């Protein structure tokens, strides 16, 4: 089984959290711009995951 990096896991978790917030906000307001929140979640997840990967690499 492949071991996934923190960057990949961060991207996935950011996408899930961002899409959950975006869909909920869209349902409440009926404004399609809230679907862009998913992209922000992916960006934040990638950033956090890459920082964790870098920190792990420095410790080993």
C-alpha distance matrix in Angstrom:
0.0 3.8 6.5 9.3 12.8 15.8 17.5 15.0 15.1 18.8 19.5 17.9 19.8 22.9 22.8 22.7 25.4 27.5 27.4 28.4 31.3 32.3 32.4 34.3 36.8 37.3 38.1 40.6 42.3 41.6 41.1 38.4 38.1 35.9 33.0 32.9 31.7 28.2 28.5 29.7 26.8 24.3 26.4 26.6 22.9 22.2 24.9 23.8 20.2 21.5 23.9 21.2 19.2 22.6 23.6 20.4 21.0 24.7 24.1 22.1
3.8 0.0 3.8 6.2 9.5 12.8 14.1 11.9 12.5 16.1 16.6 15.7 17.8 20.5 20.6 21.0 23.7 25.4 25.7 27.0 29.6 30.5 31.0 33.0 35.1 35.7 36.9 39.2 40.6 40.1 39.2 36.5 35.9 33.8 30.9 30.4 29.3 25.9 25.8 26.9 24.2 21.5 23.3 23.7 20.0 19.0 21.7 20.8 17.0 18.0 20.6 18.3 16.0 19.3 20.6 17.7 18.1 21.8 21.7 19.8
6.5 3.8 0.0 3.8 6.6 9.7 11.7 10.1 10.3 13.7 14.9 14.4 15.9 18.7 19.4 19.9 22.0 23.9 24.7 25.8 28.1 29.3 30.2 31.9 33.9 34.8 36.1 38.2 39.6 39.4 38.4 35.9 35.0 32.7 30.1 29.4 27.9 24.7 24.6 25.2 22.4 20.0 21.5 21.3 17.7 16.8 19.1 17.8 14.1 15.3 17.5 14.8 12.7 16.1 17.2 14.2 15.0 18.6 18.3 16.7
9.3 6.2 3.8 0.0 3.8 6.7 8.2 6.4 6.8 10.1 11.2 10.9 12.7 15.1 15.9 16.7 18.8 20.5 21.4 22.7 24.9 25.9 27.0 28.8 30.6 31.5 33.0 35.0 36.3 36.0 34.9 32.4 31.3 29.1 26.6 25.7 24.3 21.1 20.8 21.4 18.7 16.2 17.7 17.7 14.1 13.1 15.6 14.6 10.9 12.2 14.8 12.6 10.7 14.3 15.7 13.3 14.3 17.9 18.1 17.2
12.8 9.5 6.6 3.8 0.0 3.8 5.3 5.4 6.4 8.5 10.1 11.0 12.4 14.2 15.6 16.9 18.4 19.8 21.3 22.8 24.5 25.5 27.1 28.8 30.2 31.3 33.2 34.9 35.9 35.9 34.5 32.0 30.5 28.4 26.2 24.8 23.2 20.4 19.7 19.8 17.4 14.8 15.7 15.4 12.0 10.6 12.6 11.6 7.8 8.6 11.1 9.1 7.0 10.6 12.2 10.3 11.2 14.7 15.3 14.8
15.8 12.8 9.7 6.7 3.8 0.0 3.8 5.5 5.0 5.8 8.4 9.8 10.2 11.6 13.8 15.1 15.9 17.4 19.4 20.7 21.9 23.3 25.2 26.6 27.8 29.2 31.1 32.5 33.5 33.9 32.4 30.2 28.6 26.2 24.4 22.9 20.9 18.5 17.9 17.4 14.8 12.8 13.4 12.4 9.1 8.4 9.9 8.2 4.6 6.6 8.5 6.3 5.8 9.5 10.5 9.4 11.3 14.2 14.7 15.2
17.5 14.1 11.7 8.2 5.3 3.8 0.0 3.8 5.5 5.0 6.1 8.7 9.9 10.3 12.1 14.3 15.2 15.9 17.9 19.8 20.8 21.6 23.7 25.5 26.4 27.5 29.8 31.3 31.9 32.0 30.2 27.9 26.0 24.1 22.0 20.2 18.7 16.2 15.0 14.8 12.8 10.2 10.4 10.3 7.3 5.4 7.5 7.3 3.8 4.9 8.1 7.7 6.8 9.7 11.8 11.6 12.6 15.4 16.8 17.3
15.0 11.9 10.1 6.4 5.4 5.5 3.8 0.0 3.8 5.4 5.2 6.3 8.7 9.9 10.7 12.5 14.4 15.2 16.4 18.4 20.1 20.7 22.2 24.3 25.6 26.4 28.4 30.3 31.1 30.8 29.4 26.8 25.4 23.4 21.0 19.7 18.4 15.3 14.6 15.3 12.9 10.0 11.5 11.9 8.5 7.3 10.5 10.3 7.1 8.7 11.9 11.0 10.0 13.2 15.2 14.4 15.4 18.6 19.6 19.7
15.1 12.5 10.3 6.8 6.4 5.0 5.5 3.8 0.0 3.8 5.4 5.1 6.1 8.4 9.8 10.6 12.2 13.9 15.3 16.5 18.3 19.5 21.0 22.6 24.1 25.3 27.0 28.7 29.9 30.0 28.8 26.6 25.3 22.9 20.7 19.8 17.9 15.0 15.1 15.3 12.2 10.3 12.3 11.7 7.9 8.4 11.1 9.8 7.0 9.9 12.3 10.6 10.7 14.2 15.3 14.4 16.3 19.2 19.6 20.0
18.8 16.1 13.7 10.1 8.5 5.8 5.0 5.4 3.8 0.0 3.8 5.4 5.2 5.9 8.4 9.9 10.4 11.6 13.8 15.2 16.2 17.5 19.5 20.9 22.0 23.5 25.5 26.8 27.8 28.1 26.7 24.6 23.0 20.5 18.8 17.5 15.3 12.9 12.7 12.2 9.2 7.7 9.1 8.0 4.2 5.5 7.9 6.5 4.8 8.2 10.1 9.3 10.3 13.2 14.3 14.4 16.4 18.7 19.5 20.6
19.5 16.6 14.9 11.2 10.1 8.4 6.1 5.2 5.4 3.8 0.0 3.8 5.6 5.1 6.1 8.7 10.0 10.2 11.9 14.1 15.3 15.8 17.7 19.7 20.6 21.6 23.8 25.5 26.1 26.0 24.4 22.0 20.5 18.4 16.2 14.8 13.3 10.4 9.9 10.3 7.7 5.0 7.3 7.8 4.6 4.9 8.5 8.8 7.3 9.6 12.3 12.3 12.6 15.3 17.1 17.2 18.7 21.2 22.4 23.2
17.9 15.7 14.4 10.9 11.0 9.8 8.7 6.3 5.1 5.4 3.8 0.0 3.8 5.4 5.1 6.2 8.7 9.8 10.5 12.2 14.3 15.0 16.2 18.2 19.8 20.6 22.3 24.3 25.4 25.2 24.1 21.7 20.8 18.4 15.9 15.5 13.8 10.5 11.2 12.2 9.0 7.2 10.4 10.7 7.4 8.7 12.0 11.6 10.0 12.8 15.3 14.6 15.0 18.1 19.5 19.1 20.9 23.6 24.4 24.9
19.8 17.8 15.9 12.7 12.4 10.2 9.9 8.7 6.1 5.2 5.6 3.8 0.0 3.8 5.4 5.1 6.1 8.3 9.8 10.6 12.3 13.9 15.3 16.6 18.2 19.7 21.2 22.7 24.1 24.4 23.5 21.7 20.6 17.7 16.0 15.6 13.1 10.5 11.9 11.8 8.1 7.9 10.8 9.8 6.7 9.4 11.9 10.6 9.9 13.3 14.9 14.0 15.3 18.3 19.1 18.9 21.2 23.6 24.0 25.0
22.9 20.5 18.7 15.1 14.2 11.6 10.3 9.9 8.4 5.9 5.1 5.4 3.8 0.0 3.8 5.5 5.2 5.8 8.2 9.8 10.5 11.7 13.8 15.2 16.2 17.7 19.7 21.0 21.9 22.3 20.9 19.1 17.6 14.9 13.3 12.4 9.8 7.6 8.6 8.0 4.3 4.8 7.5 6.6 4.6 7.7 9.9 9.5 9.8 12.7 14.3 14.3 15.8 18.3 19.3 19.9 22.0 24.0 24.9 26.2
22.8 20.6 19.4 15.9 15.6 13.8 12.1 10.7 9.8 8.4 6.1 5.1 5.4 3.8 0.0 3.8 5.6 5.1 5.8 8.3 9.9 10.1 11.7 13.9 15.0 15.8 17.8 19.7 20.5 20.3 19.1 16.8 15.8 13.3 11.0 10.7 8.9 5.6 7.2 8.3 5.4 5.0 8.7 9.3 7.6 9.7 12.6 12.8 12.6 15.2 17.3 17.4 18.4 21.0 22.4 22.7 24.5 26.8 27.8 28.9
22.7 21.0 19.9 16.7 16.9 15.1 14.3 12.5 10.6 9.9 8.7 6.2 5.1 5.5 3.8 0.0 3.8 5.5 5.3 6.1 8.6 9.8 10.5 12.1 14.1 15.1 16.4 18.3 19.8 19.8 19.3 17.5 17.1 14.0 12.1 12.8 10.5 7.7 10.4 11.2 7.9 8.6 12.2 11.9 10.0 12.7 15.3 14.7 14.5 17.6 19.4 18.9 20.1 23.1 24.0 24.0 26.2 28.5 29.1 30.1
25.4 23.7 22.0 18.8 18.4 15.9 15.2 14.4 12.2 10.4 10.0 8.7 6.1 5.2 5.6 3.8 0.0 3.8 5.5 5.1 6.3 8.5 10.1 10.7 12.3 14.2 15.6 16.7 18.3 19.0 18.3 17.1 16.2 12.8 11.9 12.3 9.2 7.6 10.5 10.0 6.7 8.9 11.7 10.6 9.5 12.9 14.7 13.8 14.5 17.7 18.8 18.5 20.4 23.0 23.5 24.0 26.5 28.4 28.9 30.3
27.5 25.4 23.9 20.5 19.8 17.4 15.9 15.2 13.9 11.6 10.2 9.8 8.3 5.8 5.1 5.5 3.8 0.0 3.8 5.4 5.2 5.9 8.5 9.9 10.5 12.0 14.1 15.4 16.1 16.6 15.4 13.9 12.7 9.5 8.5 8.5 5.4 4.1 7.2 6.9 4.6 7.3 9.9 9.6 9.6 12.5 14.2 14.3 15.3 18.0 19.3 19.7 21.4 23.7 24.6 25.5 27.6 29.4 30.3 31.9
27.4 25.7 24.7 21.4 21.3 19.4 17.9 16.4 15.3 13.8 11.9 10.5 9.8 8.2 5.8 5.3 5.5 3.8 0.0 3.8 5.4 4.9 5.8 8.3 9.6 10.1 11.9 14.0 15.0 14.8 14.0 12.2 12.0 9.0 7.0 8.6 6.7 4.7 8.4 9.6 7.7 9.4 12.5 12.9 12.4 15.0 17.2 17.4 17.9 20.6 22.3 22.6 23.9 26.4 27.5 28.1 30.1 32.2 33.1 34.3
28.4 27.0 25.8 22.7 22.8 20.7 19.8 18.4 16.5 15.2 14.1 12.2 10.6 9.8 8.3 6.1 5.1 5.4 3.8 0.0 3.8 5.5 5.4 6.1 8.5 9.9 10.7 12.4 14.3 14.6 14.7 13.8 13.9 10.4 9.6 11.5 9.1 8.1 11.8 12.2 9.9 12.2 15.2 14.8 14.2 17.3 19.2 18.8 19.4 22.5 23.8 23.6 25.4 28.0 28.6 29.1 31.5 33.5 34.0 35.4
31.3 29.6 28.1 24.9 24.5 21.9 20.8 20.1 18.3 16.2 15.3 14.3 12.3 10.5 9.9 8.6 6.3 5.2 5.4 3.8 0.0 3.8 5.6 5.2 6.1 8.5 10.0 10.7 12.1 13.2 12.8 12.5 12.0 8.2 8.7 10.2 7.2 7.9 11.4 10.8 9.3 12.4 14.7 13.9 14.3 17.5 18.8 18.5 19.9 22.8 23.7 23.9 26.0 28.2 28.8 29.7 32.1 33.8 34.4 36.1
32.3 30.5 29.3 25.9 25.5 23.3 21.6 20.7 19.5 17.5 15.8 15.0 13.9 11.7 10.1 9.8 8.5 5.9 4.9 5.5 3.8 0.0 3.8 5.5 5.1 6.0 8.6 9.9 10.4 10.7 9.8 8.9 8.5 4.9 5.1 7.2 5.4 6.3 9.7 10.1 9.6 12.2 14.4 14.6 15.3 17.9 19.5 19.9 21.1 23.6 24.9 25.6 27.3 29.4 30.4 31.4 33.4 35.2 36.2 37.8
32.4 31.0 30.2 27.0 27.1 25.2 23.7 22.2 21.0 19.5 17.7 16.2 15.3 13.8 11.7 10.5 10.1 8.5 5.8 5.4 5.6 3.8 0.0 3.8 5.4 5.0 6.1 8.6 9.9 9.5 9.9 9.0 10.2 7.2 6.7 9.9 8.9 8.9 12.5 13.5 12.7 14.8 17.5 17.8 17.9 20.6 22.5 22.7 23.6 26.2 27.7 28.1 29.6 32.0 33.0 33.6 35.8 37.8 38.6 40.0
34.3 33.0 31.9 28.8 28.8 26.6 25.5 24.3 22.6 20.9 19.7 18.2 16.6 15.2 13.9 12.1 10.7 9.9 8.3 6.1 5.2 5.5 3.8 0.0 3.8 5.4 5.2 6.3 8.7 9.6 10.7 11.1 12.1 8.8 9.6 12.5 10.7 11.5 15.0 15.2 14.2 16.9 19.4 19.0 19.3 22.4 23.9 23.7 24.9 27.8 28.8 29.0 31.0 33.3 33.9 34.6 37.0 38.8 39.4 41.0
36.8 35.1 33.9 30.6 30.2 27.8 26.4 25.6 24.1 22.0 20.6 19.8 18.2 16.2 15.0 14.1 12.3 10.5 9.6 8.5 6.1 5.1 5.4 3.8 0.0 3.8 5.5 5.1 6.0 7.7 7.9 9.1 9.4 6.3 8.6 10.9 9.4 11.4 14.4 14.2 14.1 17.1 18.9 18.7 19.7 22.6 23.7 23.9 25.5 28.1 29.0 29.6 31.7 33.7 34.3 35.5 37.7 39.3 40.1 42.0
37.3 35.7 34.8 31.5 31.3 29.2 27.5 26.4 25.3 23.5 21.6 20.6 19.7 17.7 15.8 15.1 14.2 12.0 10.1 9.9 8.5 6.0 5.0 5.4 3.8 0.0 3.8 5.4 5.3 4.8 5.4 6.1 7.9 5.8 7.3 10.4 10.2 11.7 14.6 15.3 15.5 17.9 19.9 20.4 21.3 23.8 25.3 25.9 27.2 29.6 30.9 31.6 33.3 35.4 36.4 37.4 39.4 41.2 42.2 43.8
38.1 36.9 36.1 33.0 33.2 31.1 29.8 28.4 27.0 25.5 23.8 22.3 21.2 19.7 17.8 16.4 15.6 14.1 11.9 10.7 10.0 8.6 6.1 5.2 5.5 3.8 0.0 3.8 5.8 5.5 8.1 9.3 11.6 9.5 10.6 14.0 13.5 14.6 17.8 18.5 18.2 20.6 23.0 23.2 23.7 26.4 28.1 28.3 29.4 32.1 33.3 33.7 35.5 37.8 38.6 39.4 41.7 43.5 44.2 45.8
40.6 39.2 38.2 35.0 34.9 32.5 31.3 30.3 28.7 26.8 25.5 24.3 22.7 21.0 19.7 18.3 16.7 15.4 14.0 12.4 10.7 9.9 8.6 6.3 5.1 5.4 3.8 0.0 3.8 6.0 8.4 10.8 12.4 10.3 12.5 15.3 14.4 16.2 19.3 19.3 19.2 22.1 24.0 23.8 24.7 27.6 28.8 28.9 30.5 33.1 34.0 34.5 36.6 38.7 39.3 40.3 42.7 44.3 44.9 46.8
42.3 40.6 39.6 36.3 35.9 33.5 31.9 31.1 29.9 27.8 26.1 25.4 24.1 21.9 20.5 19.8 18.3 16.1 15.0 14.3 12.1 10.4 9.9 8.7 6.0 5.3 5.8 3.8 0.0 3.8 5.3 8.6 10.0 8.9 11.7 14.1 13.8 16.2 18.7 18.8 19.4 22.2 23.7 23.8 25.2 27.8 28.9 29.4 31.1 33.4 34.4 35.3 37.3 39.1 39.9 41.2 43.4 44.8 45.8 47.7
41.6 40.1 39.4 36.0 35.9 33.9 32.0 30.8 30.0 28.1 26.0 25.2 24.4 22.3 20.3 19.8 19.0 16.6 14.8 14.6 13.2 10.7 9.5 9.6 7.7 4.8 5.5 6.0 3.8 0.0 3.8 6.4 9.0 8.8 10.6 13.5 14.1 15.9 18.3 19.1 19.9 22.2 23.9 24.6 25.8 28.1 29.5 30.3 31.7 33.9 35.2 36.1 37.8 39.7 40.9 42.0 43.9 45.7 46.8 48.4
41.1 39.2 38.4 34.9 34.5 32.4 30.2 29.4 28.8 26.7 24.4 24.1 23.5 20.9 19.1 19.3 18.3 15.4 14.0 14.7 12.8 9.8 9.9 10.7 7.9 5.4 8.1 8.4 5.3 3.8 0.0 3.8 5.5 6.3 8.5 10.7 11.8 14.1 15.9 16.6 18.0 20.1 21.4 22.3 23.9 25.9 27.1 28.3 29.8 31.7 33.0 34.3 35.9 37.6 38.9 40.2 42.0 43.6 45.0 46.7
38.4 36.5 35.9 32.4 32.0 30.2 27.9 26.8 26.6 24.6 22.0 21.7 21.7 19.1 16.8 17.5 17.1 13.9 12.2 13.8 12.5 8.9 9.0 11.1 9.1 6.1 9.3 10.8 8.6 6.4 3.8 0.0 3.8 5.3 5.9 8.2 10.3 11.8 13.3 14.8 16.2 17.8 19.3 20.7 22.1 23.7 25.3 26.7 27.9 29.6 31.3 32.6 33.8 35.6 37.2 38.4 39.9 41.7 43.2 44.7
38.1 35.9 35.0 31.3 30.5 28.6 26.0 25.4 25.3 23.0 20.5 20.8 20.6 17.6 15.8 17.1 16.2 12.7 12.0 13.9 12.0 8.5 10.2 12.1 9.4 7.9 11.6 12.4 10.0 9.0 5.5 3.8 0.0 3.8 5.3 5.8 8.0 10.4 11.1 12.0 14.1 15.9 16.7 18.1 20.0 21.5 22.6 24.2 25.8 27.2 28.7 30.3 31.7 33.1 34.7 36.2 37.6 39.2 40.9 42.5
35.9 33.8 32.7 29.1 28.4 26.2 24.1 23.4 22.9 20.5 18.4 18.4 17.7 14.9 13.3 14.0 12.8 9.5 9.0 10.4 8.2 4.9 7.2 8.8 6.3 5.8 9.5 10.3 8.9 8.8 6.3 5.3 3.8 0.0 3.8 5.2 5.6 8.1 9.9 10.4 11.7 14.0 15.2 16.1 17.7 19.7 20.9 22.0 23.6 25.5 26.8 28.0 29.7 31.3 32.6 34.0 35.7 37.3 38.7 40.4
33.0 30.9 30.1 26.6 26.2 24.4 22.0 21.0 20.7 18.8 16.2 15.9 16.0 13.3 11.0 12.1 11.9 8.5 7.0 9.6 8.7 5.1 6.7 9.6 8.6 7.3 10.6 12.5 11.7 10.6 8.5 5.9 5.3 3.8 0.0 3.8 5.3 6.0 7.9 9.7 10.6 12.1 13.9 15.3 16.3 18.0 19.8 21.1 22.1 24.0 25.8 26.9 28.1 30.0 31.6 32.6 34.2 36.1 37.5 38.9
32.9 30.4 29.4 25.7 24.8 22.9 20.2 19.7 19.8 17.5 14.8 15.5 15.6 12.4 10.7 12.8 12.3 8.5 8.6 11.5 10.2 7.2 9.9 12.5 10.9 10.4 14.0 15.3 14.1 13.5 10.7 8.2 5.8 5.2 3.8 0.0 3.8 5.2 5.3 6.8 8.9 10.1 11.1 12.9 14.4 15.7 17.1 18.9 20.1 21.6 23.3 24.8 26.0 27.5 29.3 30.6 31.9 33.7 35.4 36.9
31.7 29.3 27.9 24.3 23.2 20.9 18.7 18.4 17.9 15.3 13.3 13.8 13.1 9.8 8.9 10.5 9.2 5.4 6.7 9.1 7.2 5.4 8.9 10.7 9.4 10.2 13.5 14.4 13.8 14.1 11.8 10.3 8.0 5.6 5.3 3.8 0.0 3.8 5.3 5.1 6.2 8.7 9.9 10.6 12.2 14.2 15.4 16.5 18.1 19.9 21.2 22.5 24.1 25.8 27.1 28.5 30.2 31.8 33.2 34.9
28.2 25.9 24.7 21.1 20.4 18.5 16.2 15.3 15.0 12.9 10.4 10.5 10.5 7.6 5.6 7.7 7.6 4.1 4.7 8.1 7.9 6.3 8.9 11.5 11.4 11.7 14.6 16.2 16.2 15.9 14.1 11.8 10.4 8.1 6.0 5.2 3.8 0.0 3.8 5.5 5.0 6.3 8.7 10.0 10.4 12.3 14.3 15.4 16.2 18.2 20.1 21.0 22.2 24.2 25.7 26.7 28.3 30.3 31.6 33.0
28.5 25.8 24.6 20.8 19.7 17.9 15.0 14.6 15.1 12.7 9.9 11.2 11.9 8.6 7.2 10.4 10.5 7.2 8.4 11.8 11.4 9.7 12.5 15.0 14.4 14.6 17.8 19.3 18.7 18.3 15.9 13.3 11.1 9.9 7.9 5.3 5.3 3.8 0.0 3.8 5.3 5.1 6.2 8.7 9.8 10.6 12.4 14.3 15.2 16.5 18.5 20.0 20.9 22.5 24.4 25.6 26.8 28.7 30.4 31.8
29.7 26.9 25.2 21.4 19.8 17.4 14.8 15.3 15.3 12.2 10.3 12.2 11.8 8.0 8.3 11.2 10.0 6.9 9.6 12.2 10.8 10.1 13.5 15.2 14.2 15.3 18.5 19.3 18.8 19.1 16.6 14.8 12.0 10.4 9.7 6.8 5.1 5.5 3.8 0.0 3.8 5.4 5.0 6.2 8.4 9.8 10.6 12.3 14.0 15.4 16.7 18.4 19.9 21.2 22.7 24.3 25.7 27.2 28.9 30.6
26.8 24.2 22.4 18.7 17.4 14.8 12.8 12.9 12.2 9.2 7.7 9.0 8.1 4.3 5.4 7.9 6.7 4.6 7.7 9.9 9.3 9.6 12.7 14.2 14.1 15.5 18.2 19.2 19.4 19.9 18.0 16.2 14.1 11.7 10.6 8.9 6.2 5.0 5.3 3.8 0.0 3.8 5.5 5.2 6.0 8.5 9.9 10.6 11.9 14.1 15.4 16.4 18.0 19.9 21.1 22.3 24.1 25.8 27.1 28.7
24.3 21.5 20.0 16.2 14.8 12.8 10.2 10.0 10.3 7.7 5.0 7.2 7.9 4.8 5.0 8.6 8.9 7.3 9.4 12.2 12.4 12.2 14.8 16.9 17.1 17.9 20.6 22.1 22.2 22.2 20.1 17.8 15.9 14.0 12.1 10.1 8.7 6.3 5.1 5.4 3.8 0.0 3.8 5.5 5.0 6.0 8.5 10.0 10.3 12.0 14.2 15.2 16.1 18.0 19.8 20.8 22.1 24.2 25.7 27.0
26.4 23.3 21.5 17.7 15.7 13.4 10.4 11.5 12.3 9.1 7.3 10.4 10.8 7.5 8.7 12.2 11.7 9.9 12.5 15.2 14.7 14.4 17.5 19.4 18.9 19.9 23.0 24.0 23.7 23.9 21.4 19.3 16.7 15.2 13.9 11.1 9.9 8.7 6.2 5.0 5.5 3.8 0.0 3.8 5.5 5.2 6.2 8.7 9.9 10.6 12.4 14.4 15.3 16.5 18.5 20.0 21.1 22.7 24.6 26.2
26.6 23.7 21.3 17.7 15.4 12.4 10.3 11.9 11.7 8.0 7.8 10.7 9.8 6.6 9.3 11.9 10.6 9.6 12.9 14.8 13.9 14.6 17.8 19.0 18.7 20.4 23.2 23.8 23.8 24.6 22.3 20.7 18.1 16.1 15.3 12.9 10.6 10.0 8.7 6.2 5.2 5.5 3.8 0.0 3.8 5.5 5.1 6.2 8.5 9.9 10.7 12.4 14.2 15.4 16.6 18.4 20.0 21.3 22.8 24.8
22.9 20.0 17.7 14.1 12.0 9.1 7.3 8.5 7.9 4.2 4.6 7.4 6.7 4.6 7.6 10.0 9.5 9.6 12.4 14.2 14.3 15.3 17.9 19.3 19.7 21.3 23.7 24.7 25.2 25.8 23.9 22.1 20.0 17.7 16.3 14.4 12.2 10.4 9.8 8.4 6.0 5.0 5.5 3.8 0.0 3.8 5.4 5.2 5.9 8.4 9.9 10.6 12.1 14.1 15.3 16.3 18.2 20.0 21.2 22.7
22.2 19.0 16.8 13.1 10.6 8.4 5.4 7.3 8.4 5.5 4.9 8.7 9.4 7.7 9.7 12.7 12.9 12.5 15.0 17.3 17.5 17.9 20.6 22.4 22.6 23.8 26.4 27.6 27.8 28.1 25.9 23.7 21.5 19.7 18.0 15.7 14.2 12.3 10.6 9.8 8.5 6.0 5.2 5.5 3.8 0.0 3.8 5.6 5.1 6.0 8.5 9.9 10.3 12.1 14.1 15.2 16.2 18.2 20.0 21.3
24.9 21.7 19.1 15.6 12.6 9.9 7.5 10.5 11.1 7.9 8.5 12.0 11.9 9.9 12.6 15.3 14.7 14.2 17.2 19.2 18.8 19.5 22.5 23.9 23.7 25.3 28.1 28.8 28.9 29.5 27.1 25.3 22.6 20.9 19.8 17.1 15.4 14.3 12.4 10.6 9.9 8.5 6.2 5.1 5.4 3.8 0.0 3.8 5.5 5.3 6.2 8.7 9.9 10.6 12.4 14.3 15.4 16.7 18.6 20.4
23.8 20.8 17.8 14.6 11.6 8.2 7.3 10.3 9.8 6.5 8.8 11.6 10.6 9.5 12.8 14.7 13.8 14.3 17.4 18.8 18.5 19.9 22.7 23.7 23.9 25.9 28.3 28.9 29.4 30.3 28.3 26.7 24.2 22.0 21.1 18.9 16.5 15.4 14.3 12.3 10.6 10.0 8.7 6.2 5.2 5.6 3.8 0.0 3.8 5.5 5.2 6.3 8.7 9.9 10.6 12.3 14.3 15.5 16.7 18.8
20.2 17.0 14.1 10.9 7.8 4.6 3.8 7.1 7.0 4.8 7.3 10.0 9.9 9.8 12.6 14.5 14.5 15.3 17.9 19.4 19.9 21.1 23.6 24.9 25.5 27.2 29.4 30.5 31.1 31.7 29.8 27.9 25.8 23.6 22.1 20.1 18.1 16.2 15.2 14.0 11.9 10.3 9.9 8.5 5.9 5.1 5.5 3.8 0.0 3.8 5.4 5.1 6.2 8.6 9.9 10.5 12.3 14.3 15.5 16.8
21.5 18.0 15.3 12.2 8.6 6.6 4.9 8.7 9.9 8.2 9.6 12.8 13.3 12.7 15.2 17.6 17.7 18.0 20.6 22.5 22.8 23.6 26.2 27.8 28.1 29.6 32.1 33.1 33.4 33.9 31.7 29.6 27.2 25.5 24.0 21.6 19.9 18.2 16.5 15.4 14.1 12.0 10.6 9.9 8.4 6.0 5.3 5.5 3.8 0.0 3.8 5.4 4.9 6.1 8.5 9.7 10.4 12.3 14.3 15.6
23.9 20.6 17.5 14.8 11.1 8.5 8.1 11.9 12.3 10.1 12.3 15.3 14.9 14.3 17.3 19.4 18.8 19.3 22.3 23.8 23.7 24.9 27.7 28.8 29.0 30.9 33.3 34.0 34.4 35.2 33.0 31.3 28.7 26.8 25.8 23.3 21.2 20.1 18.5 16.7 15.4 14.2 12.4 10.7 9.9 8.5 6.2 5.2 5.4 3.8 0.0 3.8 5.4 5.1 6.1 8.6 9.9 10.6 12.4 14.6
21.2 18.3 14.8 12.6 9.1 6.3 7.7 11.0 10.6 9.3 12.3 14.6 14.0 14.3 17.4 18.9 18.5 19.7 22.6 23.6 23.9 25.6 28.1 29.0 29.6 31.6 33.7 34.5 35.3 36.1 34.3 32.6 30.3 28.0 26.9 24.8 22.5 21.0 20.0 18.4 16.4 15.2 14.4 12.4 10.6 9.9 8.7 6.3 5.1 5.4 3.8 0.0 3.8 5.4 5.1 6.1 8.6 9.9 10.7 12.6
19.2 16.0 12.7 10.7 7.0 5.8 6.8 10.0 10.7 10.3 12.6 15.0 15.3 15.8 18.4 20.1 20.4 21.4 23.9 25.4 26.0 27.3 29.6 31.0 31.7 33.3 35.5 36.6 37.3 37.8 35.9 33.8 31.7 29.7 28.1 26.0 24.1 22.2 20.9 19.9 18.0 16.1 15.3 14.2 12.1 10.3 9.9 8.7 6.2 4.9 5.4 3.8 0.0 3.8 5.5 5.1 6.2 8.7 10.1 10.9
22.6 19.3 16.1 14.3 10.6 9.5 9.7 13.2 14.2 13.2 15.3 18.1 18.3 18.3 21.0 23.1 23.0 23.7 26.4 28.0 28.2 29.4 32.0 33.3 33.7 35.4 37.8 38.7 39.1 39.7 37.6 35.6 33.1 31.3 30.0 27.5 25.8 24.2 22.5 21.2 19.9 18.0 16.5 15.4 14.1 12.1 10.6 9.9 8.6 6.1 5.1 5.4 3.8 0.0 3.8 5.4 5.1 6.3 8.8 10.2
23.6 20.6 17.2 15.7 12.2 10.5 11.8 15.2 15.3 14.3 17.1 19.5 19.1 19.3 22.4 24.0 23.5 24.6 27.5 28.6 28.8 30.4 33.0 33.9 34.3 36.4 38.6 39.3 39.9 40.9 38.9 37.2 34.7 32.6 31.6 29.3 27.1 25.7 24.4 22.7 21.1 19.8 18.5 16.6 15.3 14.1 12.4 10.6 9.9 8.5 6.1 5.1 5.5 3.8 0.0 3.8 5.4 5.1 6.3 8.9
20.4 17.7 14.2 13.3 10.3 9.4 11.6 14.4 14.4 14.4 17.2 19.1 18.9 19.9 22.7 24.0 24.0 25.5 28.1 29.1 29.7 31.4 33.6 34.6 35.5 37.4 39.4 40.3 41.2 42.0 40.2 38.4 36.2 34.0 32.6 30.6 28.5 26.7 25.6 24.3 22.3 20.8 20.0 18.4 16.3 15.2 14.3 12.3 10.5 9.7 8.6 6.1 5.1 5.4 3.8 0.0 3.8 5.5 5.3 6.5
21.0 18.1 15.0 14.3 11.2 11.3 12.6 15.4 16.3 16.4 18.7 20.9 21.2 22.0 24.5 26.2 26.5 27.6 30.1 31.5 32.1 33.4 35.8 37.0 37.7 39.4 41.7 42.7 43.4 43.9 42.0 39.9 37.6 35.7 34.2 31.9 30.2 28.3 26.8 25.7 24.1 22.1 21.1 20.0 18.2 16.2 15.4 14.3 12.3 10.4 9.9 8.6 6.2 5.1 5.4 3.8 0.0 3.8 5.5 5.5
24.7 21.8 18.6 17.9 14.7 14.2 15.4 18.6 19.2 18.7 21.2 23.6 23.6 24.0 26.8 28.5 28.4 29.4 32.2 33.5 33.8 35.2 37.8 38.8 39.3 41.2 43.5 44.3 44.8 45.7 43.6 41.7 39.2 37.3 36.1 33.7 31.8 30.3 28.7 27.2 25.8 24.2 22.7 21.3 20.0 18.2 16.7 15.5 14.3 12.3 10.6 9.9 8.7 6.3 5.1 5.5 3.8 0.0 3.8 5.6
24.1 21.7 18.3 18.1 15.3 14.7 16.8 19.6 19.6 19.5 22.4 24.4 24.0 24.9 27.8 29.1 28.9 30.3 33.1 34.0 34.4 36.2 38.6 39.4 40.1 42.2 44.2 44.9 45.8 46.8 45.0 43.2 40.9 38.7 37.5 35.4 33.2 31.6 30.4 28.9 27.1 25.7 24.6 22.8 21.2 20.0 18.6 16.7 15.5 14.3 12.4 10.7 10.1 8.8 6.3 5.3 5.5 3.8 0.0 3.8
22.1 19.8 16.7 17.2 14.8 15.2 17.3 19.7 20.0 20.6 23.2 24.9 25.0 26.2 28.9 30.1 30.3 31.9 34.3 35.4 36.1 37.8 40.0 41.0 42.0 43.8 45.8 46.8 47.7 48.4 46.7 44.7 42.5 40.4 38.9 36.9 34.9 33.0 31.8 30.6 28.7 27.0 26.2 24.8 22.7 21.3 20.4 18.8 16.8 15.6 14.6 12.6 10.9 10.2 8.9 6.5 5.5 5.6 3.8 0.0
